[in-house]
Amino acid sequence: MTEFHTNHADLDNRASLVPKVRECLRCQTKFESQWVGERICGRCKGSAAWRTGAPIHSPPTKRQR
């Protein structure tokens, strides 16, 4: 009888290589990330603001009372 051993590290590595639709952390648009750590879309990475390291301007939040 043949035994198969599952190497969980191999499974984790393969899962991280599967493209997945994610939301860009900068502009919140959906994009297909090519790896598990990709969280900024190509449009944002290609922007001058991204290349110069300009801060993200977020809208003011409402205060809760």
C-alpha positions in Angstrom: 0.0 0.0 0.0 1.4 3.4 -1.0 1.2 6.3 1.5 0.9 9.9 0.4 2.1 12.6 2.7 0.8 16.1 2.3 3.4 18.8 2.8 1.3 21.8 4.1 4.1 24.2 3.1 3.8 23.1 -0.5 0.0 23.6 -0.4 0.4 27.1 1.1 2.9 28.0 -1.6 0.7 26.9 -4.4 -2.4 28.7 -3.0 -0.4 31.9 -2.8 0.4 31.7 -6.5 -3.2 31.6 -7.7 -4.4 34.9 -9.0 -7.3 36.4 -6.9 -9.5 39.4 -7.2 -8.7 41.9 -4.5 -9.5 45.5 -3.6 -6.7 48.0 -4.1 -5.7 49.6 -0.8 -5.1 52.9 -2.4 -8.1 53.4 -4.8 -10.4 50.6 -3.6 -11.0 49.3 -7.2 -11.1 45.6 -7.8 -8.1 44.1 -9.6 -6.7 40.6 -10.1 -3.6 40.3 -7.9 -1.0 37.9 -9.2 0.3 36.9 -5.8 -0.8 36.8 -2.2 1.0 40.0 -1.1 -0.1 42.2 -4.1 -2.6 44.8 -2.7 -2.0 47.8 -4.9 -3.4 47.8 -8.5 -1.2 48.4 -11.5 -2.9 51.8 -12.2 -1.9 53.1 -8.8 1.6 51.6 -9.0 2.0 53.4 -12.3 0.9 56.8 -10.9 3.4 59.6 -10.2 2.0 59.8 -6.7 2.9 56.2 -6.0 6.4 56.5 -7.5 7.1 59.7 -5.4 5.6 58.2 -2.2 2.9 60.9 -1.9 0.5 60.3 1.0 -3.0 59.0 0.4 -5.6 61.7 0.8 -8.7 60.1 2.4 -12.0 61.8 2.8 -12.8 63.2 6.3 -14.7 60.8 8.5 -17.8 61.6 10.4 -17.5 61.8 14.2 -19.7 59.6 16.3 -21.2 61.2 19.4 
